[in-house]
Amino acid sequence: MKASANLYSVIETAKANKLEPYAYLRYLFTELPQAETVEAIEALLPGNIDKNQIKSVKQVRASLDAYQGMKRKTVGNQKERNSAGI
């Protein structure tokens, strides 16, 4: 219960700072492992983040779509090779 309340608080704070919650959480979970000092962690709080530092949901989706498209193309080419006996 406490963990979900903490997550809700982070999400609402991101919204209050005009950040897209999904994009902010993605940025946070990517950058947090490299934060080794209290100052580095505080720099990741929603109030200290510039909107331009993180990708928008549209940018994230576009990146994901591009990756999935490449993956499908690779799998399709592999299936063609396997059926051709290559």
TORGUZA-867706 format. One record per residue: residue in three letters; residue number from 1; x, y negated, z of N, C-alpha, C, O, CB in turn. Coordinates in steps of 0.05 Angstrom, whole numbers. Glycine has a CB too. Example, Ala and Ser with C-alpha at 12.3 -4.5 7.8 and 13.67 -1.06 7.14 Angstrom:
REM residues 2
('ala', 1, (264, 114, 156), (246, 90, 156), (264, 66, 156), (285, 66, 169), (226, 89, 181)) ('ser', 2, (257, 45, 142), (273, 21, 143), (258, -1, 157), (268, -23, 161), (282, 12, 114)) 
This chain:
REM residues 86
('met', 1, (16, 24, 0), (0, 0, 0), (17, -25, 0), (12, -45, -14), (-19, 0, 24)) ('lys', 2, (39, -25, 16), (56, -48, 18), (71, -53, -9), (74, -76, -17), (77, -44, 40)) ('ala', 3, (79, -31, -22), (93, -34, -48), (75, -47, -69), (84, -64, -84), (104, -7, -57)) ('ser', 4, (50, -38, -70), (32, -49, -89), (26, -79, -83), (23, -95, -102), (5, -33, -90)) ('ala', 5, (25, -86, -58), (20, -114, -50), (44, -131, -59), (41, -153, -68), (16, -117, -20)) ('asn', 6, (68, -120, -56), (93, -134, -64), (93, -138, -94), (99, -160, -104), (118, -119, -56)) ('leu', 7, (86, -118, -109), (85, -120, -138), (64, -140, -147), (69, -156, -165), (80, -92, -151)) ('tyr', 8, (41, -139, -135), (20, -158, -141), (29, -187, -136), (24, -205, -152), (-6, -152, -124)) ('ser', 9, (43, -191, -114), (54, -217, -107), (73, -227, -128), (73, -250, -136), (67, -216, -80)) ('val', 10, (91, -209, -137), (110, -217, -158), (96, -224, -184), (103, -244, -197), (131, -193, -163)) ('ile', 11, (76, -208, -191), (61, -213, -216), (46, -240, -214), (47, -256, -233), (41, -191, -221)) ('glu', 12, (33, -245, -192), (19, -271, -189), (38, -294, -188), (31, -316, -198), (2, -270, -164)) ('thr', 13, (61, -291, -176), (81, -313, -176), (91, -318, -204), (96, -341, -212), (104, -305, -157)) ('ala', 14, (95, -297, -220), (103, -300, -248), (82, -316, -263), (88, -335, -278), (108, -273, -261)) ('lys', 15, (57, -309, -259), (35, -323, -273), (34, -353, -264), (31, -370, -281), (8, -310, -266)) ('ala', 16, (38, -358, -239), (38, -385, -228), (61, -402, -241), (59, -426, -242), (40, -386, -198)) ('asn', 17, (82, -388, -249), (105, -402, -261), (104, -400, -292), (124, -405, -305), (131, -389, -251)) ('lys', 18, (80, -395, -302), (75, -394, -331), (92, -374, -346), (99, -378, -369), (80, -422, -343)) ('leu', 19, (97, -351, -333), (111, -329, -346), (92, -307, -352), (73, -302, -337), (135, -319, -328)) ('glu', 20, (96, -292, -374), (80, -269, -380), (88, -247, -361), (112, -240, -361), (82, -260, -410)) ('pro', 21, (70, -236, -345), (78, -217, -324), (93, -192, -335), (114, -184, -324), (54, -207, -310)) ('tyr', 22, (84, -181, -357), (98, -157, -369), (126, -164, -377), (145, -150, -372), (82, -146, -392)) ('ala', 23, (129, -187, -392), (155, -195, -401), (173, -201, -378), (197, -194, -378), (153, -219, -420)) ('tyr', 24, (163, -214, -357), (179, -220, -334), (188, -195, -319), (212, -192, -313), (164, -238, -314)) ('leu', 25, (170, -176, -315), (177, -151, -301), (198, -136, -317), (216, -124, -306), (152, -134, -296)) ('arg', 26, (194, -135, -343), (214, -121, -360), (242, -134, -357), (262, -121, -355), (204, -122, -390)) ('tyr', 27, (242, -161, -358), (267, -176, -354), (279, -170, -327), (302, -165, -324), (263, -206, -358)) ('leu', 28, (262, -172, -306), (271, -167, -279), (283, -139, -275), (305, -137, -264), (247, -171, -260)) ('phe', 29, (269, -119, -285), (279, -91, -281), (304, -85, -298), (318, -67, -293), (257, -72, -288)) ('thr', 30, (308, -101, -319), (332, -98, -335), (356, -112, -322), (378, -101, -321), (328, -110, -363)) ('glu', 31, (351, -136, -310), (373, -152, -299), (379, -145, -270), (402, -148, -261), (366, -180, -301)) ('leu', 32, (360, -135, -255), (363, -130, -226), (386, -111, -219), (400, -116, -199), (338, -120, -215)) ('pro', 33, (391, -90, -234), (413, -72, -227), (441, -86, -228), (459, -77, -214), (414, -49, -246)) ('gln', 34, (444, -107, -244), (469, -121, -245), (472, -142, -223), (494, -153, -219), (473, -134, -272)) ('ala', 35, (451, -149, -209), (452, -170, -189), (465, -158, -163), (454, -140, -150), (423, -180, -182)) ('glu', 36, (488, -169, -157), (503, -158, -134), (504, -176, -110), (513, -168, -89), (531, -152, -143)) ('thr', 37, (494, -201, -113), (494, -220, -91), (466, -230, -86), (448, -227, -103), (514, -243, -96)) ('val', 38, (462, -241, -63), (436, -253, -56), (429, -275, -76), (407, -278, -85), (435, -264, -27)) ('glu', 39, (449, -291, -84), (445, -313, -103), (437, -302, -130), (420, -314, -143), (471, -329, -105)) ('ala', 40, (449, -280, -138), (442, -268, -164), (413, -257, -164), (398, -260, -183), (461, -245, -171)) ('ile', 41, (405, -246, -141), (377, -236, -138), (358, -260, -138), (337, -259, -151), (374, -219, -113)) ('glu', 42, (364, -281, -123), (347, -304, -122), (344, -318, -149), (323, -329, -155), (358, -325, -102)) ('ala', 43, (365, -316, -166), (364, -327, -193), (343, -313, -210), (334, -324, -230), (391, -326, -206)) ('leu', 44, (335, -289, -202), (316, -273, -217), (287, -278, -208), (269, -267, -221), (323, -244, -215)) ('leu', 45, (283, -293, -187), (256, -299, -178), (241, -315, -199), (253, -331, -213), (256, -313, -151)) ('pro', 46, (215, -312, -201), (199, -325, -222), (203, -355, -223), (203, -367, -245), (170, -319, -219)) ('gly', 47, (206, -368, -200), (209, -397, -200), (236, -407, -211), (239, -430, -217), (205, -407, -172)) ('asn', 48, (255, -388, -213), (282, -395, -222), (287, -387, -251), (309, -390, -261), (303, -383, -204)) ('ile', 49, (267, -376, -264), (270, -366, -291), (259, -386, -311), (237, -397, -307), (256, -338, -294)) ('asp', 50, (274, -391, -332), (264, -407, -354), (249, -389, -373), (259, -367, -379), (288, -422, -369)) ('lys', 51, (226, -397, -383), (210, -381, -401), (226, -371, -425), (221, -350, -436), (186, -396, -411)) ('asn', 52, (246, -387, -434), (262, -380, -457), (282, -358, -451), (293, -347, -470), (276, -404, -467)) ('gln', 53, (286, -351, -426), (305, -330, -419), (294, -302, -425), (309, -283, -429), (312, -332, -390)) ('ile', 54, (267, -300, -425), (255, -274, -429), (240, -273, -454), (229, -293, -464), (237, -267, -405)) ('lys', 55, (238, -249, -465), (222, -245, -490), (193, -246, -483), (184, -237, -462), (230, -219, -504)) ('ser', 56, (177, -256, -501), (148, -256, -498), (138, -228, -504), (152, -211, -515), (134, -277, -516)) ('val', 57, (113, -223, -496), (101, -196, -501), (101, -191, -531), (106, -168, -539), (73, -195, -490)) ('lys', 58, (96, -211, -547), (96, -207, -576), (123, -199, -586), (125, -181, -603), (87, -233, -591)) ('gln', 59, (144, -211, -576), (171, -204, -584), (178, -175, -575), (190, -160, -590), (192, -223, -573)) ('val', 60, (170, -168, -551), (175, -141, -540), (160, -121, -557), (171, -100, -565), (166, -139, -511)) ('arg', 61, (135, -126, -564), (119, -107, -580), (132, -105, -608), (133, -83, -619), (90, -117, -583)) ('ala', 62, (141, -127, -619), (153, -126, -646), (178, -109, -645), (183, -93, -663), (160, -154, -656)) ('ser', 63, (194, -112, -624), (219, -96, -621), (212, -66, -618), (224, -49, -630), (235, -105, -597)) ('leu', 64, (191, -61, -602), (183, -33, -598), (172, -21, -624), (178, 2, -630), (162, -32, -576)) ('asp', 65, (156, -36, -638), (145, -26, -664), (167, -21, -683), (167, 0, -697), (125, -47, -676)) ('ala', 66, (187, -38, -685), (210, -34, -703), (225, -9, -695), (233, 7, -712), (229, -58, -702)) ('tyr', 67, (230, -5, -669), (244, 19, -659), (228, 44, -666), (240, 64, -676), (249, 17, -629)) ('gln', 68, (202, 44, -661), (186, 67, -667), (185, 73, -697), (184, 96, -705), (157, 63, -656)) ('gly', 69, (184, 52, -713), (185, 56, -742), (210, 69, -751), (210, 87, -768), (181, 29, -756)) ('met', 70, (233, 60, -740), (259, 72, -746), (259, 101, -737), (269, 119, -752), (282, 57, -733)) ('lys', 71, (248, 107, -714), (248, 134, -703), (231, 152, -721), (239, 175, -727), (237, 134, -674)) ('arg', 72, (208, 143, -729), (190, 159, -747), (204, 164, -773), (203, 186, -784), (163, 145, -752)) ('lys', 73, (218, 144, -784), (232, 147, -809), (254, 168, -807), (258, 185, -824), (244, 120, -819)) ('thr', 74, (269, 167, -785), (291, 186, -780), (280, 214, -777), (290, 233, -789), (306, 178, -754)) ('val', 75, (258, 218, -762), (246, 244, -758), (235, 254, -784), (238, 278, -791), (223, 243, -737)) ('gly', 76, (222, 237, -800), (212, 245, -826), (234, 254, -845), (231, 274, -859), (197, 222, -839)) ('asn', 77, (256, 240, -845), (279, 247, -862), (291, 274, -853), (299, 290, -870), (301, 226, -861)) ('gln', 78, (292, 279, -827), (302, 304, -816), (284, 327, -824), (294, 348, -832), (305, 302, -785)) ('lys', 79, (258, 323, -823), (239, 344, -832), (242, 350, -861), (241, 374, -869), (210, 335, -826)) ('glu', 80, (246, 330, -878), (251, 334, -906), (276, 350, -911), (276, 368, -928), (252, 307, -921)) ('arg', 81, (297, 344, -897), (322, 359, -899), (319, 388, -891), (329, 406, -904), (344, 346, -883)) ('asn', 82, (304, 392, -869), (300, 419, -859), (283, 435, -879), (289, 459, -883), (286, 418, -832)) ('ser', 83, (263, 423, -891), (246, 438, -909), (261, 443, -936), (255, 462, -950), (220, 423, -915)) ('ala', 84, (280, 426, -942), (296, 430, -966), (319, 449, -962), (334, 456, -980), (307, 403, -976)) ('gly', 85, (323, 457, -937), (345, 476, -930), (372, 462, -929), (393, 476, -931), (346, 497, -951)) ('ile', 86, (372, 436, -924), (398, 421, -922), (408, 422, -894), (429, 411, -887), (395, 392, -931)) 
